[in-house]
Structure formats: C-alpha cells, structure tokens
Amino acid sequence: MGNNFNDIARVQNIVKSFGDVVAVSDSSFTIENGSIMGFLGPNGSGKTTSIRMLLGLLKPESGSVTLFGQNPFNNHKIKNRLGYIPEEYAFPRWMKAEEYLINLARFNLPREIAIRRARDVLEEMQLTEVAQKRIVQFSKGMKQRMKIGQALIHKPSLIIGDEPFNGLDPVLRKRMFEIIRGYQETDDMTFFISSHILFEVENLANKIILLYKGRTIAQGSAKRIREMIADQPHEIMITSESVKPLANLLINSTDEKTISGLKFARNFNDEEQLIISTLNPRAFYSLLTDLVVEHEITLNELRATDEGLENLFKSLTVG
C-alpha cells in the first residue's frame, strides 16, 4: 500500500492476539477521506478487534494504525473528530432521549444550538415523538437509532460503526442509508461501517473491505467486490412473529434465482426463523422491503447466517 494524502486512516500489517487466539493476523487496509467504507466479514473474523485498534482502545502487538496522521492509541486529541456506533451500548438509565443528545452536543456547542441540533437528530432518527421518554424504555430498534444519532450529533470527520443497523427493519435501514449518504455529501463526513449483510454493504458503501480469519482478503470499489461475489449463494436469516405468512408471500412473489432455498428454524429464545438462500440478494432485499411495507410485517432480526457468510468467504479464498 502506497502513501495517499487522501487517506483518513491507514492500517498496516496489524496483529492482535488474546491468549492463544489470534484475532487479527497481518491485516492492512485504508479508509479514504470522504468515503463510505464497508467492512465485511463473518463472526470471529476480527472486525470488532480491528475497530477497537482503529479507535485507539486496543494496541496492536505489531504493525501500525494511523488516524488523522496520528497514532490513535490513548490519543485524546483526536477523539472529538470521531463518532462511534458500538455493537453494544449502555445508555444512562435515568436519561431521556432529548436530554441525552443535548448533553452530548454541549461538549462543543452553545446550549441553544445544542438543543436545535439534538432535535434535528431526533427528527432524522424518527424519534421526535419519544424525545421525552427514557431511553431504557425504548425498543431494540429505537435504541439502535439512538446509537446512530449520538454518533452523528457533533458531525465528526469520521464515524465508525460496529454492526450499526442491527435491529432495524428494511425500511428503517433504507432510511439510515439515505441519512448517511446525506451527511457524506453535504458535510464531507467519512463512514466506516461493519456489517454481516452483503447487500447492505454493497448498497451503501462505495468502497468495501473483506476480512476473513483476521486477514484482509480484498479491498476495492463496491462494483469490484460485487463482481467477486455475484455468483456465490447467499444465506439470510429472518426472525419474525410472522414467519410463515412472510414465507408464503415470498414464495408466491418470486423466481428460483431470487429464492433458491427456504427452510424454517427456531432460535434459543424459541422464536420462529426463516432461512433463505438466494443467488440474487439485490432482488431479494428489494422484494422483502416491498412485502414488509405492503403487509405491515415486523422483522425482529435480519442478517446473513454465520454458516452462509463463512462458506462465501471460504469460496473467495480458494485458489
């Protein structure tokens, strides 16, 4: 990787282990200023560990991380240029949504401007009606939007998101994509987004990094990565209280390429799940969004299956 003045972050040959487990092994990638970067890999591939090193929360055993031209480890000077959407986040139990965002905005804005900014973000996240409600009372999807909102509140140069769209249905995901693109275009913000869902990443990002077993196996334009995975089967898991009606709608609305396989399962909470195999994820997600809106179906979870993603990445590393 050659030097590029347009890179907001550079990760070179980083290694990180936890005991005998190697989480990240000689991984390298760059984040281009003003881009939306997708960071894709199966569970256990090292995404979260890589993100924590990028944020300066962990120190690599070898290799280097440069963020805004500096080493981010324990570097408080660059924190105000960063926004972070963690996979797990504990909100203060006593705080209401608007109060919480105002307090965050007050770190670098006068009070009146902070109030306006907090209300703007609540409106963007479609949370205005619950602005005076305690965040701990929110649903999973509402908390997820609050996590995105708190990262956006001070319009940082770079937002790093660890699975930021978990718990959002296809309609809200699409809404979040539009908001992120808007900030990228109007505020020249950079986004680094990890995800399990291939279509989600390729539909949102203009650059994609593929991580497998702690190594970067590919980095390039969304078009190039799309071409790499175009002929590979994708497996998607849906958790919903309306699994069987949704399955019937899907079967009656599509062809064998869009849905090449369908089976039912149950998770540890005994919730019904639908596992879909598709050779055309773009068409499948478009169809799913239309059906969810038209028939007012609530999805509790939507993600690529661990097994399906693992098989896809194995196929990319063969040969």
C-alpha positions in Angstrom: 0.0 0.0 0.0 1.5 3.3 -1.1 1.0 6.5 0.8 -2.0 8.6 -0.1 -2.7 12.1 1.3 -6.4 11.4 0.9 -6.4 8.5 3.4 -8.1 9.4 6.7 -6.8 6.2 8.3 -4.1 3.6 7.4 -3.8 0.2 9.0 -0.6 -1.7 8.1 0.1 -5.3 9.0 -1.6 -5.3 12.4 -1.6 -8.3 14.6 -3.6 -8.8 17.8 -4.0 -12.0 19.9 -5.9 -12.8 23.1 -4.0 -15.7 24.8 -3.6 -18.4 22.2 -6.4 -16.9 19.9 -5.1 -14.8 17.1 -7.9 -12.3 16.4 -6.2 -10.2 13.7 -3.3 -11.5 11.7 -1.3 -9.2 9.4 -4.3 -7.2 8.3 -3.9 -4.0 6.2 -6.4 -1.5 4.8 -7.0 2.2 4.3 -10.0 4.5 4.8 -10.3 7.1 2.1 -11.4 10.6 3.2 -15.0 11.4 2.3 -15.9 7.8 1.5 -18.4 5.3 2.9 -16.3 2.2 3.6 -18.0 -1.2 4.2 -16.2 -3.7 6.4 -17.5 -7.2 5.9 -16.6 -10.5 7.5 -18.1 -13.5 9.3 -18.4 -13.6 13.1 -14.9 -14.2 14.6 -13.1 -12.7 11.6 -11.6 -9.9 13.6 -13.9 -6.9 12.7 -14.6 -5.7 16.2 -10.9 -6.1 17.3 -9.8 -4.2 14.2 -12.3 -1.4 15.0 -11.0 -1.2 18.6 -7.5 -0.8 17.4 -8.6 1.8 14.9 -10.3 3.7 17.7 -7.2 3.5 19.9 -8.9 1.3 22.5 -6.5 -1.6 21.8 -2.8 -1.5 20.9 -1.7 -3.9 18.1 1.2 -6.3 19.0 2.8 -5.4 15.7 2.1 -3.3 12.7 0.7 0.3 12.8 -2.5 2.2 12.9 -2.6 5.9 11.8 -5.7 8.0 12.2 -5.7 11.7 11.0 -2.0 11.2 10.7 -1.5 10.2 14.3 -1.3 7.1 16.4 -4.8 6.8 17.9 -3.8 4.7 21.0 -4.7 6.7 24.1 -4.7 9.8 21.9 -7.4 12.1 23.3 -6.6 14.9 20.9 -8.4 13.1 18.0 -11.5 11.9 20.0 -13.6 15.0 19.1 -13.1 14.2 15.4 -14.5 10.7 15.9 -18.0 9.3 16.2 -18.5 5.7 17.3 -21.6 3.4 17.0 -20.7 0.3 19.1 -22.4 -3.0 18.8 -23.3 -2.9 22.5 -24.1 0.4 24.3 -25.4 1.1 27.8 -27.4 4.3 27.9 -27.8 6.1 31.2 -30.9 4.6 32.8 -32.3 7.9 34.0 -31.9 10.0 30.9 -34.5 11.0 28.3 -33.6 10.9 24.6 -33.6 14.7 24.0 -31.7 15.4 27.3 -29.1 12.8 26.4 -28.4 14.2 23.0 -28.3 17.8 24.2 -25.7 16.9 26.8 -23.6 15.3 24.1 -23.9 18.3 21.8 -23.0 20.7 24.7 -19.4 19.4 24.6 -18.7 21.7 21.6 -21.8 23.7 21.0 -23.6 26.6 22.9 -26.8 25.5 24.6 -29.3 26.9 22.2 -27.5 25.4 19.2 -27.1 22.1 21.0 -30.9 22.0 21.6 -31.6 22.6 17.9 -29.0 20.0 16.9 -30.4 17.4 19.3 -34.0 18.0 17.9 -32.7 17.8 14.3 -31.1 14.4 15.0 -34.2 13.1 16.8 -36.2 14.0 13.8 -33.8 12.4 11.4 -33.9 9.2 13.5 -37.7 9.4 13.6 -37.7 9.6 17.4 -39.2 13.1 17.9 -42.4 11.6 19.5 -40.4 9.8 22.2 -37.9 12.7 22.9 -39.1 13.0 26.5 -39.1 9.2 27.1 -36.3 7.4 29.0 -34.0 5.6 26.6 -34.0 2.4 28.6 -37.8 2.1 27.8 -37.0 2.1 24.1 -37.4 -0.9 21.8 -34.2 -2.5 20.3 -34.8 -0.7 17.0 -35.3 2.7 18.8 -32.1 2.2 20.8 -30.2 1.3 17.7 -31.3 4.6 16.1 -30.3 6.5 19.2 -26.8 4.9 18.9 -26.6 6.2 15.4 -27.9 9.6 16.4 -25.4 10.0 19.3 -22.5 9.4 16.8 -23.9 12.0 14.4 -24.7 14.7 16.9 -21.4 16.7 16.6 -20.9 15.9 12.9 -17.4 14.3 13.3 -15.0 13.8 10.5 -15.2 10.1 10.8 -17.9 7.8 12.1 -17.0 4.1 12.8 -20.0 1.8 13.2 -19.8 -1.8 14.5 -22.9 -3.5 13.1 -24.9 -0.2 13.3 -28.0 -1.5 11.6 -28.8 -4.5 13.7 -32.4 -4.5 14.9 -33.6 -2.3 12.1 -36.2 -3.5 9.6 -35.5 -3.0 5.8 -37.5 0.3 5.7 -35.5 1.8 8.6 -32.2 0.5 7.1 -33.0 2.3 3.9 -33.8 5.5 5.8 -30.5 5.2 7.7 -28.6 4.7 4.3 -30.2 7.9 3.0 -29.2 9.9 6.1 -25.6 8.6 6.0 -25.3 9.5 2.3 -26.7 12.9 3.1 -24.0 13.6 5.7 -21.3 12.3 3.4 -22.4 14.6 0.6 -23.3 17.8 2.5 -20.8 17.6 5.4 -18.0 15.7 3.7 -18.1 13.1 6.5 -16.4 9.7 6.3 -18.1 6.5 7.4 -16.5 3.1 8.2 -19.3 0.5 8.6 -19.0 -3.1 9.6 -21.9 -5.4 8.7 -22.9 -9.1 8.3 -25.2 -8.3 5.4 -23.6 -8.3 1.9 -26.4 -6.4 0.1 -26.4 -3.8 2.9 -22.7 -3.1 2.5 -22.6 -3.1 -1.3 -25.7 -0.9 -1.5 -24.4 1.7 0.9 -20.7 1.8 0.5 -18.6 3.0 -2.4 -15.5 1.0 -1.1 -15.6 -2.4 0.6 -13.0 -4.3 2.7 -13.4 -8.1 3.1 -11.9 -9.6 6.3 -11.6 -13.3 6.9 -9.8 -15.1 9.7 -8.1 -11.9 10.8 -6.8 -11.0 7.3 -7.8 -8.5 4.7 -8.6 -10.7 1.6 -9.9 -7.9 -0.7 -10.4 -4.2 -0.8 -11.8 -2.2 -3.6 -14.8 -0.5 -5.2 -18.3 -1.8 -4.4 -18.6 -2.7 -8.1 -15.4 -4.8 -8.0 -16.5 -6.6 -4.8 -20.0 -7.2 -6.2 -18.5 -8.9 -9.2 -16.4 -11.1 -6.9 -19.4 -12.4 -5.0 -22.0 -12.2 -7.8 -22.1 -16.0 -8.5 -21.9 -17.1 -4.9 -25.0 -18.3 -2.9 -26.1 -16.0 -0.1 -28.0 -17.2 3.0 -30.1 -14.8 5.0 -31.9 -15.3 8.4 -35.1 -13.6 9.3 -36.7 -13.6 12.8 -40.3 -12.5 13.0 -43.6 -13.4 14.6 -45.0 -13.6 11.0 -42.5 -16.1 9.6 -45.0 -18.4 7.9 -47.1 -15.7 6.2 -43.9 -14.0 5.1 -42.6 -17.3 3.6 -45.8 -17.7 1.6 -45.7 -14.2 0.3 -42.0 -14.6 -0.7 -42.7 -18.0 -2.5 -45.6 -16.6 -4.4 -43.8 -13.4 -5.4 -40.5 -14.5 -6.9 -38.5 -16.9 -9.0 -35.9 -19.7 -8.3 -32.9 -17.4 -8.6 -34.2 -14.8 -6.1 -35.1 -17.6 -3.7 -33.2 -20.8 -4.3 -33.9 -22.4 -0.9 -36.2 -21.8 2.1 -36.4 -23.5 5.5 -37.8 -22.9 9.0 -35.8 -22.9 12.3 -36.1 -21.7 15.9 -33.5 -19.7 17.9 -32.5 -20.1 21.5 -35.5 -17.9 22.6 -37.8 -20.3 20.7 -38.6 -17.6 18.1 -39.5 -18.7 14.6 -36.9 -18.0 11.9 -36.9 -18.2 8.2 -33.6 -19.1 6.4 -33.4 -18.0 2.8 -30.9 -19.0 0.1 -30.6 -16.6 -2.8 -28.4 -16.2 -5.9 -29.7 -12.6 -6.3 -29.5 -10.8 -3.0 -30.2 -7.4 -4.5 -33.6 -8.6 -5.9 -34.4 -10.5 -2.7 -33.9 -7.5 -0.4 -35.9 -5.2 -2.7 -38.7 -7.8 -2.7 -38.5 -8.2 1.1 -38.7 -4.4 1.7 -41.8 -4.1 -0.6 -43.6 -7.0 1.2 -42.7 -5.8 4.7 -44.2 -2.4 3.9 -47.2 -3.6 2.0 -48.2 -6.2 4.6 -47.0 -4.3 7.7 -44.8 -7.2 8.8 -42.4 -6.6 11.7 -38.9 -8.2 11.5 -37.1 -8.8 14.8 -33.9 -9.7 13.1 -32.4 -9.7 9.6 -28.9 -10.8 8.9 -26.7 -13.1 6.9 -26.3 -16.5 8.6 -22.9 -17.3 10.1 -22.6 -20.5 8.1 -23.6 -18.8 4.8 -21.1 -16.0 5.3 -18.4 -18.4 6.3 -19.0 -20.5 3.1 -19.0 -17.4 1.0 -15.6 -16.2 2.3 -14.1 -19.7 2.0 -15.1 -19.7 -1.6 -13.3 -16.4 -2.1 -10.0 -17.7 -0.7 -9.9 -21.0 -2.6 -7.1 -20.9 -5.1 
